[in-house]
Amino acid sequence: QEGKTELGVRLHEDLASRPSTSAGLFLAKDKKSGKKATREKFMRIFDDDKFVINTEQVYLKDCETSVIYMDSVDKDPDRIRGGTYNLIHWSEMAFSKIEMGHTIASVFDKVCQPTLRMRDGYFFGETTLNGKNDFYDFYNAAHEYGLHTLRVSLGMMVDMGLMSRADYEAIESTTHPDV
């Protein structure tokens, strides 16, 4: 509960707010989690006067080619191949319900990397740790993929200008003090 998904959604909002063609992909661990993220994060952060928001996509009203697609890695991840993206945000990677013999690394290799190349896009993968699983192996090999690791708290998001002090205080006031 330190704002990992929040940071990714705010990065998408920053990208989509620019009045130019851009494409993002928000990957959830499963469809249910994607819909929940839409309700809890995207609808709160994105201004509905400026964006059209639903559980399939978000797009800028003034530039309908500035879009963020919502999808999940569950079932058959091969179905999400293709497209070109400026940003892919894979939320809660360690809990992804990947089937059919795929791994986090294979989904990254077949889905994420190829779709970011044409636009020299960014990949933001985040998770709460879930023991020594497939994500643990991927994380330890991050440097082999040219990825960097970092830790960003909600307070740091305020300092970076990605979140207002008022939003931070509203979240903090409803969060259990042990978190």
C-alpha positions in Angstrom: 0.0 0.0 0.0 2.7 2.4 -0.9 1.2 3.7 -4.2 2.7 1.4 -6.8 -0.4 1.1 -8.9 -1.2 4.7 -8.2 2.2 5.8 -9.6 1.6 3.7 -12.8 -1.9 5.1 -13.3 -0.6 8.7 -12.8 2.2 8.0 -15.4 -0.6 6.9 -17.8 -2.6 10.1 -17.0 0.4 12.3 -17.6 1.1 10.6 -21.0 -2.6 10.6 -22.1 -3.1 14.3 -21.1 -0.8 15.4 -23.9 -2.8 16.4 -27.0 -1.0 14.0 -29.3 -1.3 10.4 -30.4 -0.1 8.1 -27.7 -0.9 4.6 -26.6 -0.6 2.9 -23.2 -1.5 -0.5 -21.9 -2.5 -1.2 -18.4 -2.1 -4.9 -17.6 -3.8 -6.4 -14.6 -3.2 -9.9 -13.1 -6.8 -10.8 -14.1 -9.9 -9.2 -15.6 -11.6 -8.7 -12.1 -8.5 -6.8 -10.9 -8.4 -4.7 -14.0 -12.0 -3.6 -13.5 -11.3 -2.9 -9.8 -8.3 -0.7 -10.7 -10.5 1.2 -13.2 -13.1 1.9 -10.5 -10.6 2.7 -7.7 -7.8 4.4 -9.6 -8.5 5.5 -13.1 -12.0 7.0 -12.4 -10.6 8.9 -9.4 -7.4 10.2 -11.1 -8.6 10.9 -14.6 -10.9 13.9 -15.0 -14.2 12.7 -16.6 -14.6 16.2 -18.3 -11.3 15.5 -20.1 -11.4 11.7 -20.6 -13.7 8.9 -21.6 -13.2 6.1 -19.0 -14.4 2.6 -19.0 -13.1 -0.9 -18.2 -11.8 -1.4 -21.8 -10.0 1.9 -22.4 -9.4 5.5 -21.4 -9.0 8.2 -24.1 -8.6 11.9 -24.2 -11.8 13.6 -25.5 -9.8 16.2 -27.4 -7.5 13.6 -29.0 -9.2 10.2 -29.4 -5.9 8.7 -30.5 -4.4 9.3 -27.1 -5.6 6.1 -25.5 -4.8 3.6 -22.7 -6.0 0.1 -23.2 -7.0 -2.1 -20.3 -6.3 -5.8 -20.4 -5.1 -8.7 -18.3 -2.5 -11.5 -18.5 -4.8 -14.2 -17.4 -6.0 -17.0 -19.7 -4.0 -16.8 -22.9 -1.4 -13.9 -22.8 -0.7 -14.4 -26.5 -4.0 -12.7 -27.3 -2.6 -9.3 -26.1 0.3 -9.4 -28.6 0.6 -6.7 -31.2 0.1 -3.0 -31.0 2.6 -0.3 -30.3 2.8 1.4 -26.9 4.5 4.4 -25.3 4.0 2.9 -21.9 3.0 -0.5 -20.5 2.1 -0.7 -16.8 1.8 -4.3 -15.5 0.2 -4.1 -12.1 0.8 -6.7 -9.3 3.1 -8.8 -11.5 3.8 -11.4 -8.7 0.1 -12.3 -8.5 -0.5 -12.7 -12.2 -2.7 -15.6 -13.1 -0.7 -16.7 -16.2 -1.7 -20.0 -17.8 -0.9 -22.3 -20.7 2.8 -22.7 -19.7 3.7 -19.0 -19.9 5.8 -17.2 -17.4 6.2 -13.6 -16.4 9.5 -13.6 -18.4 7.9 -15.1 -21.5 5.0 -12.6 -21.4 7.5 -9.8 -21.1 9.6 -11.2 -24.0 6.6 -11.9 -26.3 4.1 -9.1 -25.4 5.8 -6.2 -23.6 9.2 -5.7 -25.3 8.1 -6.0 -28.9 5.2 -3.6 -28.5 7.4 -0.9 -26.9 10.2 -0.9 -29.5 8.6 1.2 -32.3 7.9 4.1 -29.9 11.0 3.6 -27.7 8.4 3.1 -24.9 8.6 2.5 -21.2 7.8 -0.5 -19.1 6.6 -0.1 -15.5 6.1 -3.4 -13.7 5.1 -3.2 -10.1 4.0 -5.6 -7.4 3.8 -6.5 -3.8 6.2 -9.4 -3.3 4.7 -12.9 -3.1 7.5 -15.1 -2.0 10.1 -16.7 -4.3 8.0 -17.2 -7.4 8.2 -16.4 -11.1 8.3 -12.7 -10.4 11.2 -13.2 -7.9 13.2 -14.8 -10.8 12.2 -12.0 -13.2 13.1 -9.3 -10.7 16.5 -10.8 -10.0 17.2 -10.9 -13.8 15.9 -7.3 -14.4 19.3 -6.1 -15.4 19.4 -8.7 -18.2 16.4 -7.0 -19.7 17.8 -3.5 -19.3 15.3 -2.8 -16.6 16.0 -0.7 -13.5 14.4 -1.2 -10.1 13.2 1.5 -7.7 11.0 2.1 -4.7 8.6 5.1 -4.8 6.3 6.0 -1.9 3.2 8.2 -2.0 5.1 10.9 -0.3 7.7 10.8 -3.0 4.9 11.1 -5.6 3.9 14.4 -4.0 7.5 15.6 -4.1 7.7 14.6 -7.8 4.5 16.5 -8.6 2.6 13.4 -9.6 0.1 13.7 -6.7 -1.3 16.8 -4.9 -0.8 17.2 -1.2 -4.6 17.2 -0.8 -4.9 13.8 -2.6 -2.0 12.4 -0.4 -3.7 13.6 2.8 -7.1 12.2 1.7 -5.5 8.7 1.1 -3.4 9.0 4.3 -6.5 9.8 6.4 -8.3 6.6 5.3 -5.3 4.3 5.6 -4.7 2.2 8.7 -1.7 3.7 10.6 0.1 0.3 10.5 0.3 0.4 6.7 
